[in-house]
Amino acid sequence: MLLAIPFGLAIGLSVGMLGGGGAVLAIPVLVYALGQDVHEATTTSLVVVAAAAIAGGLRQALDDQVCWRHAAALAIPASAGILAGTAANTAIAGSLLLALFAPVMLLAAWATWRKAGAETKEDPNAGCPPLVLRRDVSLGLAVGLLTGFFGVGGGFVVVPTLALALGFAMRNAIGTSLVIVSAISLLGAGIHLVAGNTLDAGLTTVMTLACVAGAILGGSLAPHIPQRTLGRGFAALVTLVALYLLASTAFLGGPPGN
């Protein structure tokens, strides 16, 4: 239980500073360090990341870094994707779920690294780009599928997608992502619970409180740390975790208890 505190703080820092990525770290931590089975971990991660995203998103909203029209256009269609993804989540083995999760992590790490390298070329005060409804809705559906299937808030995909595909400045991408992640993580957690996934109330509470504290601290630190440094450091960490998951499922017998 005590291990949940430092891990929660670290995950919250990731969410607060980068606008996502908490579940990318939370699921391996919950499975390998805290002993949850994969399906329980996917539900727990949604609750923890939702709370952290809400805490971090409030700071970004006060700083006027949220593009609200884009947030709504992505979050609303995500609900349909969450339903489909959750149905698939409950139908497959935990070891296969982690094996499929690792390539998604690697793709997100590559996109984050690429965006971080381009940070100096953008106008940090560019504001919100024009809304292209069809594109935002398609992205929302895709993020919903990831949320339901893997138990992730989707921020690790949303931030680089907003920045690379939709032309957001990095600060706006982070703020908007936090609002999206808050909404779809809460919805995803509710759907997972209705579908029969369970939660360890004590562990979830402790980790959530630590994660919220980390997110608030991360939101305060983010303006003072170069986004290139944050993005590339996060991408390197996600890559290492993904490679470990691949090695675990391929050579070490998969996650414990699954």
TARA-V217147 format. One record per pair of residues at least 12 apart in sequence whose ideal C-beta (glycine too) atoms are under 8 Angstrom apart, sorted by the first residue. I is the first residue (numbers start at 1). J is the second residue. If there is no record, write none. Layout:
BEGIN
<<I,J> <I,J>>
END
This chain:
BEGIN
<<1,202> <1,203> <1,206> <3,33> <3,34> <4,34> <4,203> <4,206> <4,207> <4,210> <5,206> <5,207> <5,210> <6,210> <7,25> <7,26> <7,29> <7,33> <7,34> <7,207> <7,210> <8,48> <8,206> <8,207> <8,208> <8,209> <8,210> <8,211> <8,213> <8,214> <9,210> <9,211> <9,213> <9,214> <9,217> <10,25> <10,214> <11,25> <11,26> <11,29> <11,48> <11,49> <11,52> <11,207> <11,211> <11,214> <12,52> <12,55> <12,56> <12,210> <12,211> <12,212> <12,213> <12,214> <12,215> <12,216> <12,217> <12,218> <13,214> <13,215> <13,217> <13,218> <13,221> <14,214> <14,218> <14,234> <15,49> <15,52> <15,53> <15,56> <15,155> <15,178> <15,181> <15,211> <15,214> <15,215> <15,218> <16,52> <16,55> <16,56> <16,59> <16,214> <16,215> <16,216> <16,217> <16,218> <16,219> <16,220> <16,221> <16,222> <17,174> <17,218> <17,219> <17,221> <17,222> <17,225> <17,230> <18,112> <18,155> <18,159> <18,174> <18,218> <18,222> <18,230> <18,231> <18,234> <19,56> <19,60> <19,155> <19,158> <19,159> <19,173> <19,174> <19,175> <19,176> <19,177> <19,178> <19,181> <20,53> <20,153> <20,154> <20,155> <20,156> <20,157> <20,158> <20,159> <20,174> <20,177> <20,178> <20,181> <21,108> <21,112> <21,155> <21,156> <21,159> <21,234> <21,238> <22,45> <22,48> <22,49> <22,52> <22,53> <22,153> <22,155> <22,211> <23,45> <23,46> <23,49> <23,150> <23,151> <23,152> <23,153> <23,155> <23,156> <23,185> <24,105> <24,108> <24,152> <24,156> <24,238> <24,241> <25,237> <25,238> <25,241> <26,41> <26,44> <26,45> <26,48> <26,49> <26,207> <27,41> <27,42> <27,45> <27,98> <27,101> <27,150> <27,151> <27,152> <28,98> <28,241> <28,244> <28,245> <30,44> <30,45> <31,94> <31,98> <31,255> <31,256> <31,258> <32,248> <32,255> <32,256> <34,203> <35,256> <35,257> <36,200> <36,203> <37,94> <37,255> <37,257> <37,258> <38,94> <38,95> <38,97> <38,98> <38,255> <38,258> <39,89> <39,90> <39,94> <39,97> <39,197> <40,197> <40,198> <40,199> <40,200> <41,151> <42,89> <42,97> <42,150> <42,151> <42,152> <42,192> <42,197> <43,151> <43,189> <43,192> <43,193> <43,197> <43,198> <43,199> <44,199> <44,200> <44,203> <44,204> <44,207> <45,151> <45,152> <46,147> <46,151> <46,152> <46,153> <46,185> <46,186> <46,188> <46,189> <46,192> <47,185> <47,189> <47,199> <47,204> <47,208> <48,204> <48,207> <48,208> <48,211> <49,152> <49,153> <49,155> <49,181> <49,185> <49,211> <50,153> <50,181> <50,182> <50,185> <50,186> <50,189> <51,208> <51,211> <51,212> <51,215> <52,208> <52,211> <52,212> <52,214> <52,215> <53,153> <53,155> <53,178> <53,179> <53,181> <53,182> <53,185> <53,215> <54,178> <54,182> <54,212> <55,212> <55,215> <55,216> <55,219> <56,178> <56,215> <56,216> <56,218> <56,219> <57,175> <57,178> <57,179> <57,181> <57,182> <59,216> <59,219> <59,220> <60,174> <60,175> <60,178> <60,179> <60,219> <61,175> <61,179> <63,175> <65,171> <65,172> <65,174> <65,175> <65,176> <66,172> <66,175> <66,176> <66,178> <66,179> <67,128> <67,129> <67,168> <67,172> <67,175> <67,176> <68,179> <69,128> <69,131> <70,128> <70,129> <70,131> <70,136> <70,162> <70,166> <70,176> <71,176> <71,179> <71,180> <71,183> <73,131> <73,133> <73,136> <73,137> <73,140> <74,136> <74,137> <74,139> <74,140> <74,143> <74,158> <74,180> <75,140> <75,179> <75,180> <75,183> <75,184> <76,140> <77,137> <77,140> <77,141> <77,144> <78,140> <78,141> <78,143> <78,144> <78,147> <78,154> <78,180> <78,183> <78,184> <78,187> <79,144> <79,184> <79,187> <80,141> <80,144> <81,140> <81,141> <81,142> <81,143> <81,144> <81,145> <81,146> <81,147> <81,148> <82,144> <82,145> <82,147> <82,148> <82,184> <82,187> <82,188> <82,191> <83,144> <83,148> <83,191> <84,144> <84,145> <84,148> <85,144> <85,145> <85,146> <85,147> <85,148> <85,149> <85,150> <86,148> <86,149> <86,188> <86,191> <86,192> <86,195> <87,148> <87,195> <88,148> <88,149> <89,148> <89,149> <89,150> <89,151> <89,192> <89,195> <90,195> <90,196> <90,197> <93,258> <94,254> <94,255> <94,258> <95,249> <95,254> <95,255> <95,258> <96,249> <97,149> <97,150> <98,245> <98,248> <98,249> <98,254> <98,255> <99,245> <99,246> <99,249> <99,250> <100,150> <101,150> <101,242> <101,245> <102,242> <102,243> <102,245> <102,246> <102,249> <103,242> <104,146> <104,150> <104,157> <105,156> <105,238> <105,239> <105,241> <105,242> <105,245> <106,238> <106,239> <106,242> <108,156> <108,157> <108,160> <108,238> <109,234> <109,235> <109,236> <109,238> <109,239> <109,242> <110,235> <111,157> <111,160> <111,161> <111,164> <112,156> <112,159> <112,160> <112,231> <112,232> <112,234> <112,235> <112,238> <113,231> <113,232> <113,235> <113,236> <114,160> <114,164> <115,159> <115,160> <115,163> <115,164> <115,170> <115,231> <116,227> <116,228> <116,229> <116,230> <116,231> <116,232> <116,235> <117,228> <117,232> <119,170> <119,226> <119,227> <119,228> <119,231> <120,228> <122,169> <122,170> <123,169> <124,169> <124,170> <124,171> <125,169> <126,167> <126,168> <126,169> <126,172> <127,169> <127,172> <128,168> <128,172> <128,176> <129,166> <129,167> <129,168> <132,166> <135,165> <135,166> <136,166> <139,158> <139,161> <139,165> <140,180> <142,157> <143,157> <143,158> <143,180> <143,184> <144,184> <144,188> <147,184> <147,185> <147,187> <147,188> <148,188> <148,191> <148,192> <151,188> <151,192> <153,181> <153,182> <153,184> <153,185> <153,188> <154,180> <154,181> <154,184> <155,177> <155,178> <155,180> <155,181> <156,238> <158,173> <158,176> <158,177> <158,180> <158,181> <159,173> <159,174> <159,177> <160,173> <162,176> <162,177> <170,227> <170,231> <171,227> <174,222>>
END
